[in-house]
Amino acid sequence: MTKAGALGILRARLAGHAFRDLPPHERRRAAVLVPLFCLGGELHLLLTKRTDTVEYHKGQISFPGGRHEEGDADLLATALRETYEEIGLLPQAVEVLGRLDEIETVGSGFAVTPFVGLVPNPAGLRPNRGEIEEMIELPLAAFMDPANLRIERIVREGREMEVLFYTCSDHVVWGATARIVRGLTALIADRAEGPP
């Protein structure tokens, strides 16, 4: 799918998306930015690999973001602030397209709200080396290909759940980040997803 086609579909679907939040809960709130940018006529996702010294999700591939703080006006402000702190992307450089369904992280106990944003080419960004080991650019089309998705069923904390694994290039995207990606690709493909 061309960049213009995918972006047009995504804009329209996000505008009409009735996002879902988790049922009432005691989890800590967090927000992430799902950054999309254009490269070679295709939409790409910008992801980060976290260092082994951060408090949560050590060494995992994730979207930039983090915990909601008292000074944040709302969860979008959280996502933009954390993105700036982690990779140096200025909030005003992000064209926010909309938000996706809230999801939970099983191990760390967060409720995460993802916001989708169109961003400039990330070539000049400088990640915070205390938090981010690497920035990873992957074509959105790779996540749309079902051959790159593996699903495992596990039992954790007494309940059965799916764990998703996307393998793209030499990278494996899994867990909460993979569920956010699946929500994004389902929206573009207009597939109904189950409860968050």
MDTraj code that builds the backbone (N, CA, C; nanometers):
import mdtraj as md
import numpy as np

residues = "MET THR LYS ALA GLY ALA LEU GLY ILE LEU ARG ALA ARG LEU ALA GLY HIS ALA PHE ARG ASP LEU PRO PRO HIS GLU ARG ARG ARG ALA ALA VAL LEU VAL PRO LEU PHE CYS LEU GLY GLY GLU LEU HIS LEU LEU LEU THR LYS ARG THR ASP THR VAL GLU TYR HIS LYS GLY GLN ILE SER PHE PRO GLY GLY ARG HIS GLU GLU GLY ASP ALA ASP LEU LEU ALA THR ALA LEU ARG GLU THR TYR GLU GLU ILE GLY LEU LEU PRO GLN ALA VAL GLU VAL LEU GLY ARG LEU ASP GLU ILE GLU THR VAL GLY SER GLY PHE ALA VAL THR PRO PHE VAL GLY LEU VAL PRO ASN PRO ALA GLY LEU ARG PRO ASN ARG GLY GLU ILE GLU GLU MET ILE GLU LEU PRO LEU ALA ALA PHE MET ASP PRO ALA ASN LEU ARG ILE GLU ARG ILE VAL ARG GLU GLY ARG GLU MET GLU VAL LEU PHE TYR THR CYS SER ASP HIS VAL VAL TRP GLY ALA THR ALA ARG ILE VAL ARG GLY LEU THR ALA LEU ILE ALA ASP ARG ALA GLU GLY PRO PRO".split()
xyz = np.array([
    [0.0843, -0.1179, 0.0000],
    [0.0000, 0.0000, 0.0000],
    [0.0888, 0.1243, 0.0000],
    [0.0533, 0.2226, -0.0817],
    [0.1343, 0.3434, -0.0890],
    [0.1213, 0.4245, 0.0390],
    [0.2194, 0.5126, 0.0588],
    [0.2177, 0.6002, 0.1757],
    [0.0899, 0.6815, 0.1803],
    [0.0542, 0.7438, 0.0662],
    [-0.0648, 0.8292, 0.0625],
    [-0.1903, 0.7481, 0.0912],
    [-0.1968, 0.6262, 0.0341],
    [-0.3141, 0.5420, 0.0562],
    [-0.3275, 0.5010, 0.2014],
    [-0.2196, 0.4519, 0.2603],
    [-0.2234, 0.4074, 0.4001],
    [-0.2515, 0.5239, 0.4937],
    [-0.1897, 0.6385, 0.4675],
    [-0.2091, 0.7544, 0.5536],
    [-0.3520, 0.8059, 0.5444],
    [-0.4070, 0.8092, 0.4237],
    [-0.5454, 0.8534, 0.4058],
    [-0.6433, 0.7625, 0.4787],
    [-0.6225, 0.6317, 0.4656],
    [-0.7091, 0.5358, 0.5348],
    [-0.6959, 0.5524, 0.6856],
    [-0.5726, 0.5652, 0.7326],
    [-0.5491, 0.5779, 0.8760],
    [-0.6133, 0.7041, 0.9321],
    [-0.5974, 0.8162, 0.8627],
    [-0.6607, 0.9417, 0.9091],
    [-0.8115, 0.9237, 0.9231],
    [-0.8729, 0.8659, 0.8201],
    [-1.0187, 0.8490, 0.8210],
    [-1.0625, 0.7534, 0.9315],
    [-0.9914, 0.6438, 0.9463],
    [-1.0321, 0.5441, 1.0465],
    [-1.0104, 0.5955, 1.1886],
    [-0.9011, 0.6677, 1.2118],
    [-0.8785, 0.7229, 1.3462],
    [-0.9827, 0.8291, 1.3796],
    [-1.0210, 0.9074, 1.2785],
    [-1.1221, 1.0112, 1.3017],
    [-1.2554, 0.9496, 1.3433],
    [-1.2862, 0.8319, 1.2909],
    [-1.4135, 0.7676, 1.3227],
    [-1.4024, 0.6569, 1.4261],
    [-1.2833, 0.6400, 1.4860],
    [-1.2596, 0.5280, 1.5785],
    [-1.3147, 0.5587, 1.7168],
    [-1.4075, 0.4750, 1.7622],
    [-1.4588, 0.4871, 1.8990],
    [-1.3673, 0.4040, 1.9884],
    [-1.2587, 0.4654, 2.0350],
    [-1.1594, 0.3912, 2.1122],
    [-1.2193, 0.3402, 2.2425],
    [-1.1599, 0.2326, 2.2918],
    [-1.2067, 0.1698, 2.4150],
    [-1.1023, 0.1851, 2.5250],
    [-1.1515, 0.2118, 2.6443],
    [-1.0655, 0.2113, 2.7613],
    [-1.0893, 0.0821, 2.8380],
    [-0.9938, 0.0466, 2.9212],
    [-1.0090, -0.0704, 3.0065],
    [-1.1219, -0.0462, 3.1063],
    [-1.1825, -0.1525, 3.1577],
    [-1.2800, -0.1325, 3.2660],
    [-1.2118, -0.0609, 3.3830],
    [-1.2898, -0.0015, 3.4739],
    [-1.2304, 0.0688, 3.5888],
    [-1.1233, -0.0167, 3.6568],
    [-1.0116, 0.0469, 3.6920],
    [-0.8961, -0.0266, 3.7419],
    [-0.8130, 0.0602, 3.8343],
    [-0.7158, -0.0048, 3.8984],
    [-0.6233, 0.0633, 3.9891],
    [-0.4836, 0.0743, 3.9288],
    [-0.4680, 0.0402, 3.8018],
    [-0.3356, 0.0431, 3.7389],
    [-0.2842, 0.1858, 3.7256],
    [-0.1516, 0.1986, 3.7225],
    [-0.0907, 0.3290, 3.6980],
    [-0.1109, 0.3653, 3.5508],
    [-0.1364, 0.4921, 3.5250],
    [-0.1610, 0.5359, 3.3873],
    [-0.0307, 0.5748, 3.3190],
    [-0.0256, 0.5423, 3.1916],
    [0.0893, 0.5766, 3.1089],
    [0.0381, 0.6040, 2.9679],
    [0.1230, 0.6648, 2.8870],
    [0.0859, 0.6936, 2.7485],
    [0.2092, 0.6816, 2.6604],
    [0.1869, 0.6407, 2.5365],
    [0.2961, 0.6298, 2.4403],
    [0.2561, 0.6995, 2.3116],
    [0.3587, 0.7384, 2.2356],
    [0.3380, 0.7892, 2.1007],
    [0.3719, 0.6766, 2.0044],
    [0.2855, 0.6564, 1.9058],
    [0.3099, 0.5605, 1.7980],
    [0.3524, 0.6450, 1.6779],
    [0.4838, 0.6686, 1.6623],
    [0.5304, 0.7632, 1.5598],
    [0.5386, 0.6969, 1.4217],
    [0.4734, 0.7601, 1.3259],
    [0.4791, 0.7184, 1.1860],
    [0.5541, 0.8252, 1.1078],
    [0.6381, 0.7816, 1.0142],
    [0.7050, 0.8778, 0.9277],
    [0.7200, 0.8171, 0.7890],
    [0.7444, 0.9036, 0.6921],
    [0.7542, 0.8591, 0.5531],
    [0.9006, 0.8411, 0.5146],
    [0.9296, 0.7293, 0.4506],
    [1.0645, 0.7010, 0.4028],
    [1.0528, 0.6193, 0.2750],
    [1.1103, 0.6716, 0.1664],
    [1.1063, 0.5997, 0.0393],
    [0.9667, 0.5721, -0.0105],
    [0.8740, 0.6642, 0.0136],
    [0.7374, 0.6472, -0.0339],
    [0.6526, 0.5521, 0.0491],
    [0.7050, 0.5067, 0.1640],
    [0.6315, 0.4139, 0.2505],
    [0.6230, 0.4686, 0.3922],
    [0.5158, 0.4325, 0.4624],
    [0.5051, 0.4660, 0.6033],
    [0.5899, 0.3695, 0.6857],
    [0.6610, 0.4254, 0.7815],
    [0.7430, 0.3471, 0.8739],
    [0.7017, 0.3778, 1.0169],
    [0.7246, 0.2824, 1.1050],
    [0.7087, 0.3026, 1.2486],
    [0.8453, 0.3298, 1.3100],
    [0.8475, 0.4229, 1.4035],
    [0.9688, 0.4491, 1.4802],
    [0.9493, 0.3867, 1.6182],
    [1.0346, 0.2911, 1.6491],
    [1.0312, 0.2247, 1.7787],
    [1.1637, 0.2475, 1.8494],
    [1.1684, 0.2131, 1.9760],
    [1.2920, 0.2282, 2.0524],
    [1.3247, 0.0967, 2.1213],
    [1.4527, 0.0727, 2.1402],
    [1.4948, -0.0390, 2.2249],
    [1.5422, 0.0206, 2.3557],
    [1.4801, -0.0213, 2.4638],
    [1.5115, 0.0342, 2.5947],
    [1.6425, -0.0242, 2.6478],
    [1.7111, 0.0543, 2.7294],
    [1.8370, 0.0057, 2.7874],
    [1.8069, -0.0990, 2.8950],
    [1.9103, -0.1614, 2.9435],
    [1.8950, -0.2582, 3.0517],
    [1.8982, -0.1915, 3.1889],
    [1.9045, -0.0576, 3.1909],
    [1.9128, 0.0129, 3.3195],
    [1.7826, 0.0845, 3.3562],
    [1.6833, 0.0866, 3.2660],
    [1.5567, 0.1526, 3.2986],
    [1.4790, 0.0678, 3.4000],
    [1.3814, 0.1301, 3.4651],
    [1.3086, 0.0597, 3.5710],
    [1.2164, -0.0489, 3.5163],
    [1.1476, -0.0184, 3.4057],
    [1.0503, -0.1121, 3.3508],
    [1.0863, -0.1507, 3.2075],
    [1.0501, -0.2744, 3.1704],
    [1.0625, -0.3229, 3.0313],
    [1.2063, -0.3139, 2.9795],
    [1.2992, -0.3561, 3.0614],
    [1.4424, -0.3519, 3.0271],
    [1.4707, -0.4261, 2.8964],
    [1.5437, -0.3617, 2.8068],
    [1.5887, -0.4245, 2.6843],
    [1.4813, -0.4534, 2.5816],
    [1.3591, -0.4119, 2.6085],
    [1.2494, -0.4428, 2.5167],
    [1.2348, -0.3359, 2.4088],
    [1.1750, -0.3765, 2.2983],
    [1.1389, -0.2811, 2.1925],
    [1.0035, -0.2231, 2.2286],
    [0.9953, -0.0912, 2.2240],
    [0.8725, -0.0236, 2.2681],
    [0.8513, 0.1029, 2.1864],
    [0.7401, 0.1677, 2.2126],
    [0.7177, 0.3022, 2.1612],
    [0.7632, 0.4021, 2.2670],
    [0.8054, 0.5215, 2.2253],
    [0.8437, 0.6208, 2.3261],
    [0.7223, 0.6597, 2.4104],
    [0.7442, 0.6718, 2.5387],
    [0.6343, 0.7078, 2.6286],
    [0.6688, 0.6693, 2.7702],
    [0.5722, 0.6876, 2.8590],
    [0.5974, 0.6541, 2.9981],
    [0.4832, 0.6926, 3.0893],
    [0.5147, 0.6983, 3.2166],
    [0.4163, 0.7184, 3.3225],
    [0.3590, 0.8603, 3.3217],
    [0.2284, 0.8694, 3.3439],
    [0.1617, 0.9990, 3.3581],
    [0.2088, 1.0655, 3.4871],
    [0.2444, 1.1936, 3.4771],
    [0.2881, 1.2684, 3.5949],
    [0.1883, 1.3782, 3.6271],
    [0.1904, 1.4213, 3.7511],
    [0.0930, 1.5186, 3.8003],
    [0.0912, 1.6471, 3.7174],
    [0.2054, 1.6896, 3.6673],
    [0.2124, 1.8131, 3.5901],
    [0.1634, 1.8012, 3.4469],
    [0.1349, 1.6805, 3.4000],
    [0.0871, 1.6619, 3.2627],
    [-0.0599, 1.7018, 3.2532],
    [-0.0932, 1.7807, 3.1523],
    [-0.2315, 1.8256, 3.1355],
    [-0.3257, 1.7084, 3.1095],
    [-0.2792, 1.6107, 3.0343],
    [-0.3591, 1.4925, 3.0016],
    [-0.2644, 1.3838, 2.9519],
    [-0.3205, 1.2727, 2.9063],
    [-0.2355, 1.1614, 2.8636],
    [-0.1619, 1.1904, 2.7338],
    [-0.2203, 1.2719, 2.6464],
    [-0.1480, 1.3120, 2.5261],
    [-0.0237, 1.3916, 2.5645],
    [-0.0373, 1.4812, 2.6610],
    [0.0785, 1.5581, 2.7089],
    [0.1846, 1.4647, 2.7654],
    [0.1420, 1.3581, 2.8323],
    [0.2367, 1.2589, 2.8846],
    [0.3149, 1.1956, 2.7704],
    [0.2433, 1.1504, 2.6668],
    [0.3087, 1.0841, 2.5539],
    [0.4084, 1.1774, 2.4860],
    [0.3708, 1.3024, 2.4654],
    [0.4592, 1.3979, 2.3964],
    [0.5794, 1.4350, 2.4836],
    [0.5572, 1.4540, 2.6137],
    [0.6678, 1.4871, 2.7048],
    [0.7680, 1.3727, 2.7106],
    [0.7176, 1.2533, 2.7296],
    [0.8062, 1.1372, 2.7395],
    [0.8816, 1.1133, 2.6086],
    [0.8147, 1.1351, 2.4960],
    [0.8810, 1.1186, 2.3661],
    [0.9957, 1.2175, 2.3527],
    [0.9729, 1.3413, 2.3946],
    [1.0797, 1.4412, 2.3901],
    [1.1957, 1.4003, 2.4813],
    [1.1624, 1.3537, 2.6019],
    [1.2672, 1.3153, 2.6971],
    [1.3476, 1.1955, 2.6479],
    [1.2821, 1.1031, 2.5785],
    [1.3495, 0.9795, 2.5374],
    [1.4260, 0.9930, 2.4061],
    [1.3667, 1.0636, 2.3074],
    [1.4329, 1.0671, 2.1757],
    [1.4543, 1.2080, 2.1215],
    [1.4158, 1.3108, 2.1969],
    [1.4421, 1.4479, 2.1554],
    [1.3475, 1.5026, 2.0500],
    [1.2326, 1.4377, 2.0286],
    [1.1350, 1.4850, 1.9296],
    [1.0474, 1.5917, 1.9937],
    [1.0508, 1.7117, 1.9368],
    [0.9731, 1.8232, 1.9920],
    [0.8237, 1.7981, 1.9764],
    [0.7436, 1.8276, 2.0784],
    [0.5993, 1.8057, 2.0692],
    [0.5347, 1.8745, 1.9488],
    [0.5826, 1.9956, 1.9159],
    [0.5219, 2.0688, 1.8041],
    [0.5550, 2.0072, 1.6681],
    [0.6479, 1.9131, 1.6644],
    [0.6822, 1.8453, 1.5393],
    [0.5905, 1.7258, 1.5115],
    [0.5023, 1.6948, 1.6062],
    [0.4141, 1.5783, 1.5935],
    [0.2758, 1.6233, 1.5462],
    [0.2287, 1.5643, 1.4374],
    [0.0896, 1.5831, 1.3945],
    [0.0104, 1.4665, 1.4518],
    [-0.0650, 1.4923, 1.5574],
    [-0.1402, 1.3853, 1.6237],
    [-0.2595, 1.3479, 1.5372],
    [-0.2668, 1.2198, 1.5012],
    [-0.3743, 1.1716, 1.4139],
    [-0.4917, 1.1153, 1.4927],
    [-0.4674, 1.0710, 1.6147],
    [-0.5754, 1.0139, 1.6955],
    [-0.5190, 0.9187, 1.7981],
    [-0.6092, 0.8458, 1.8626],
    [-0.5639, 0.7507, 1.9650],
    [-0.6224, 0.6135, 1.9399],
    [-0.5568, 0.5156, 2.0015],
    [-0.5990, 0.3761, 1.9923],
    [-0.6552, 0.3308, 2.1269],
    [-0.6989, 0.2068, 2.1331],
    [-0.7566, 0.1522, 2.2551],
    [-0.6520, 0.1432, 2.3664],
    [-0.6967, 0.1710, 2.4874],
    [-0.6113, 0.1560, 2.6042],
    [-0.5812, 0.0078, 2.6254],
    [-0.4573, -0.0228, 2.6613],
    [-0.4200, -0.1614, 2.6892],
    [-0.3508, -0.1687, 2.8248],
    [-0.3362, -0.2910, 2.8751],
    [-0.2657, -0.3085, 3.0015],
    [-0.1332, -0.3791, 2.9775],
    [-0.0362, -0.3490, 3.0627],
    [0.0871, -0.4271, 3.0643],
    [0.0728, -0.5248, 3.1799],
    [0.0978, -0.6498, 3.1517],
    [0.0702, -0.7536, 3.2505],
    [0.1729, -0.7513, 3.3634],
    [0.3008, -0.7518, 3.3296],
    [0.4035, -0.7616, 3.4324],
    [0.4205, -0.6367, 3.5171],
    [0.4129, -0.5179, 3.4535],
    [0.4439, -0.3942, 3.5255],
    [0.3203, -0.3190, 3.5751],
    [0.2017, -0.3632, 3.5371],
    [0.0799, -0.3075, 3.5944],
    [0.0405, -0.1687, 3.5482],
    [0.0708, -0.1325, 3.4238],
    [0.0306, -0.0030, 3.3698],
    [-0.0923, -0.0169, 3.2804],
    [-0.1706, 0.0893, 3.2728],
    [-0.2741, 0.1050, 3.1706],
    [-0.2189, 0.2072, 3.0728],
    [-0.1985, 0.1667, 2.9480],
    [-0.1275, 0.2480, 2.8494],
    [-0.2228, 0.2991, 2.7423],
    [-0.2211, 0.4300, 2.7217],
    [-0.2998, 0.4921, 2.6152],
    [-0.2061, 0.5290, 2.5009],
    [-0.2273, 0.4686, 2.3808],
    [-0.1411, 0.4997, 2.2658],
    [-0.2010, 0.6105, 2.1786],
    [-0.1176, 0.7053, 2.1401],
    [-0.1549, 0.8115, 2.0468],
    [-0.0731, 0.7949, 1.9196],
    [-0.1389, 0.8031, 1.8051],
    [-0.0714, 0.7879, 1.6764],
    [-0.0362, 0.9263, 1.6252],
    [0.0890, 0.9440, 1.5810],
    [0.1311, 1.0747, 1.5311],
    [0.2210, 1.0620, 1.4101],
    [0.2043, 1.1553, 1.3179],
    [0.2924, 1.1656, 1.2021],
    [0.4080, 1.2553, 1.2417],
    [0.5312, 1.2086, 1.2191],
    [0.6497, 1.2819, 1.2642],
    [0.7453, 1.2993, 1.1466],
    [0.8382, 1.3948, 1.1560],
    [0.9381, 1.4097, 1.0507],
    [1.0337, 1.2901, 1.0486],
    [1.1093, 1.2794, 0.9429],
    [1.2113, 1.1746, 0.9355],
    [1.3006, 1.1849, 1.0598],
    [1.3199, 1.0744, 1.1315],
    [1.3908, 1.0806, 1.2597],
    [1.5429, 1.0849, 1.2505],
    [1.5974, 1.1034, 1.1306],
    [1.7432, 1.0937, 1.1120],
    [1.8212, 1.1824, 1.2085],
    [1.7721, 1.3014, 1.2421],
    [1.8493, 1.3925, 1.3265],
    [1.8217, 1.3807, 1.4749],
    [1.7372, 1.2873, 1.5156],
    [1.7018, 1.2765, 1.6574],
    [1.8150, 1.2136, 1.7375],
    [1.8262, 1.2568, 1.8624],
    [1.9298, 1.2033, 1.9505],
    [1.8635, 1.1400, 2.0732],
    [1.8696, 1.0063, 2.0813],
    [1.8055, 0.9412, 2.1953],
    [1.8801, 0.9669, 2.3260],
    [1.8062, 0.9659, 2.4345],
    [1.8627, 0.9751, 2.5692],
    [1.9265, 0.8398, 2.6000],
    [2.0581, 0.8332, 2.6035],
    [2.1288, 0.7058, 2.6173],
    [2.1089, 0.6400, 2.7532],
    [2.0573, 0.7135, 2.8494],
    [2.0250, 0.6518, 2.9780],
    [1.9001, 0.5658, 2.9700],
    [1.8135, 0.5945, 2.8701],
    [1.6880, 0.5211, 2.8573],
    [1.6786, 0.4398, 2.7291],
    [1.7366, 0.4917, 2.6219],
    [1.7172, 0.4316, 2.4897],
    [1.8501, 0.3833, 2.4334],
    [1.8570, 0.2546, 2.4080],
    [1.9781, 0.1968, 2.3503],
    [1.9841, 0.2192, 2.1998],
    [1.8670, 0.2148, 2.1347],
    [1.8642, 0.2203, 1.9889],
    [1.7276, 0.2680, 1.9418],
    [1.7262, 0.3433, 1.8312],
    [1.6009, 0.3756, 1.7635],
    [1.5887, 0.2816, 1.6439],
    [1.4690, 0.2298, 1.6229],
    [1.4465, 0.1277, 1.5212],
    [1.3392, 0.1771, 1.4248],
    [1.3706, 0.1748, 1.2967],
    [1.2775, 0.2180, 1.1925],
    [1.2358, 0.0948, 1.1133],
    [1.1057, 0.0643, 1.1135],
    [1.0564, -0.0535, 1.0431],
    [0.9368, -0.0159, 0.9568],
    [0.9281, -0.0703, 0.8339],
    [0.8145, -0.0376, 0.7474],
    [0.6835, -0.0899, 0.8052],
    [0.5809, -0.0080, 0.8007],
    [0.4496, -0.0485, 0.8500],
    [0.4007, -0.1728, 0.7754],
    [0.4346, -0.1832, 0.6472],
    [0.3916, -0.2979, 0.5665],
    [0.4396, -0.4299, 0.6260],
    [0.5545, -0.4305, 0.6923],
    [0.6055, -0.5543, 0.7528],
    [0.5115, -0.6042, 0.8615],
    [0.4459, -0.5120, 0.9322],
    [0.3526, -0.5495, 1.0376],
    [0.2155, -0.5871, 0.9822],
    [0.1893, -0.5488, 0.8579],
    [0.0625, -0.5840, 0.7937],
    [0.0681, -0.7266, 0.7366],
    [0.1875, -0.7818, 0.7236],
    [0.2057, -0.9145, 0.6645],
    [0.1867, -1.0213, 0.7725],
    [0.0819, -1.1045, 0.7616],
    [0.0569, -1.2051, 0.8656],
    [0.1700, -1.3064, 0.8814],
    [0.2551, -1.3197, 0.7794],
    [0.3684, -1.4130, 0.7899],
    [0.4678, -1.3689, 0.8967],
    [0.4653, -1.2415, 0.9347],
    [0.5592, -1.1891, 1.0351],
    [0.5042, -1.1933, 1.1774],
    [0.3828, -1.2476, 1.1940],
    [0.3180, -1.2503, 1.3262],
    [0.3065, -1.3937, 1.3763],
    [0.3493, -1.4132, 1.5010],
    [0.3335, -1.5422, 1.5695],
    [0.2575, -1.5153, 1.6983],
    [0.1628, -1.6033, 1.7317],
    [0.0818, -1.5876, 1.8524],
    [0.1006, -1.7102, 1.9404],
    [0.1333, -1.6865, 2.0678],
    [0.1438, -1.7944, 2.1655],
    [0.0402, -1.7717, 2.2737],
    [-0.0120, -1.8801, 2.3283],
    [-0.1073, -1.8709, 2.4388],
    [-0.0336, -1.9117, 2.5668],
    [-0.0459, -1.8284, 2.6705],
    [0.0181, -1.8586, 2.7984],
    [-0.0830, -1.8388, 2.9113],
    [-0.0517, -1.8914, 3.0261],
    [-0.1325, -1.8655, 3.1461],
    [-0.0461, -1.7827, 3.2389],
    [-0.0988, -1.6665, 3.2766],
    [-0.0248, -1.5778, 3.3667],
    [-0.1220, -1.5179, 3.4662],
    [-0.0816, -1.5166, 3.5910],
    [-0.1659, -1.4641, 3.6990],
    [-0.3041, -1.5277, 3.6957],
    [-0.3061, -1.6584, 3.6647],
    [-0.4303, -1.7343, 3.6676],
    [-0.5223, -1.7171, 3.5481],
    [-0.4777, -1.6472, 3.4450],
    [-0.5646, -1.6327, 3.3275],
    [-0.4879, -1.6616, 3.1996],
    [-0.5622, -1.7132, 3.1026],
    [-0.5017, -1.7446, 2.9735],
    [-0.5011, -1.6192, 2.8878],
    [-0.3905, -1.5992, 2.8157],
    [-0.3819, -1.4810, 2.7307],
    [-0.2960, -1.5096, 2.6092],
    [-0.3130, -1.4240, 2.5090],
    [-0.2314, -1.4318, 2.3884],
    [-0.1087, -1.3438, 2.4049],
    [0.0048, -1.3918, 2.3570],
    [0.1246, -1.3092, 2.3477],
    [0.1615, -1.3038, 2.1995],
    [0.1731, -1.1830, 2.1478],
    [0.2015, -1.1617, 2.0064],
    [0.3499, -1.1358, 1.9865],
    [0.4032, -1.1867, 1.8758],
    [0.5431, -1.1648, 1.8391],
    [0.5489, -1.1290, 1.6912],
    [0.5944, -1.0083, 1.6602],
    [0.6220, -0.9699, 1.5216],
    [0.7722, -0.9814, 1.4995],
    [0.8112, -1.0517, 1.3939],
    [0.9522, -1.0596, 1.3580],
    [0.9725, -0.9799, 1.2300],
    [1.0470, -0.8703, 1.2391],
    [1.0720, -0.7811, 1.1266],
    [1.2213, -0.7515, 1.1227],
    [1.2844, -0.7826, 1.0124],
    [1.4302, -0.7733, 1.0034],
    [1.4888, -0.8614, 1.1130],
    [1.5787, -0.8058, 1.1911],
    [1.6387, -0.8823, 1.3015],
    [1.5717, -0.8496, 1.4344],
    [1.4565, -0.7864, 1.4302],
    [1.3923, -0.7389, 1.5524],
    [1.2669, -0.8195, 1.5833],
    [1.2447, -0.8442, 1.7122],
    [1.1219, -0.9098, 1.7573],
    [1.0470, -0.8098, 1.8457],
    [0.9270, -0.7761, 1.8023],
    [0.8404, -0.6834, 1.8756],
    [0.7318, -0.7686, 1.9400],
    [0.7187, -0.7593, 2.0724],
    [0.6237, -0.8471, 2.1404],
    [0.5558, -0.7733, 2.2551],
    [0.4652, -0.8429, 2.3221],
    [0.3998, -0.7890, 2.4407],
    [0.3068, -0.6733, 2.4103],
    [0.3056, -0.5751, 2.5002],
    [0.2151, -0.4608, 2.4867],
    [0.2388, -0.3840, 2.3572],
    [0.3662, -0.3700, 2.3190],
    [0.3979, -0.2981, 2.1951],
    [0.3372, -0.3705, 2.0754],
    [0.3473, -0.5023, 2.0723],
    [0.2889, -0.5801, 1.9625],
    [0.1365, -0.5663, 1.9610],
    [0.0739, -0.5605, 2.0784],
    [-0.0722, -0.5439, 2.0821],
    [-0.1127, -0.4057, 2.0299],
    [-0.0334, -0.3045, 2.0590],
    [-0.0612, -0.1713, 2.0042],
    [-0.0479, -0.1740, 1.8520],
    [0.0583, -0.2386, 1.8034],
    [0.0779, -0.2495, 1.6582],
    [-0.0397, -0.3219, 1.5945],
    [-0.0846, -0.4316, 1.6574],
    [-0.1979, -0.5050, 1.5996],
    [-0.3228, -0.4181, 1.5958],
    [-0.3444, -0.3367, 1.6985],
    [-0.4579, -0.2451, 1.6972],
    [-0.4492, -0.1460, 1.5824],
    [-0.3281, -0.0962, 1.5570],
    [-0.3062, -0.0018, 1.4471],
    [-0.3300, -0.0684, 1.3119],
    [-0.2708, -0.1854, 1.2909],
    [-0.2846, -0.2520, 1.1610],
    [-0.4277, -0.2993, 1.1390],
    [-0.4960, -0.3405, 1.2452],
    [-0.6361, -0.3809, 1.2322],
    [-0.7225, -0.2631, 1.1900],
    [-0.6907, -0.1458, 1.2427],
    [-0.7659, -0.0254, 1.2065],
    [-0.7466, 0.0066, 1.0591],
    [-0.6231, -0.0046, 1.0111],
    [-0.5974, 0.0224, 0.8697],
    [-0.6660, -0.0812, 0.7813],
    [-0.6605, -0.2082, 0.8243],
    [-0.7215, -0.3160, 0.7452],
    [-0.8706, -0.3278, 0.7709],
    [-0.9234, -0.2489, 0.8657],
    [-1.0651, -0.2491, 0.9026],
    [-1.1088, -0.3843, 0.9537],
    [-1.0261, -0.4429, 1.0418],
    [-1.0623, -0.5689, 1.1069],
    [-1.1057, -0.5372, 1.2477],
    [-1.2094, -0.6039, 1.2912],
    [-1.2561, -0.5857, 1.4287],
    [-1.1615, -0.6580, 1.5233],
    [-1.1274, -0.5932, 1.6332],
    [-1.0437, -0.6554, 1.7361],
    [-1.1305, -0.6906, 1.8556],
    [-1.0840, -0.7866, 1.9340],
    [-1.1549, -0.8251, 2.0550],
    [-1.1358, -0.7214, 2.1642],
    [-1.1817, -0.7520, 2.2850],
    [-1.1673, -0.6566, 2.3941],
    [-1.0214, -0.6255, 2.4228],
    [-0.9899, -0.5056, 2.4714],
    [-0.8498, -0.4682, 2.4971],
    [-0.7893, -0.5523, 2.6067],
])
top = md.Topology()
chain = top.add_chain()
for i, resn in enumerate(residues, 1):
    res = top.add_residue(resn, chain, resSeq=i)
    for name in ("N", "CA", "C"):
        top.add_atom(name, md.element.get_by_symbol(name[0]), res)
traj = md.Trajectory(xyz[None], top)
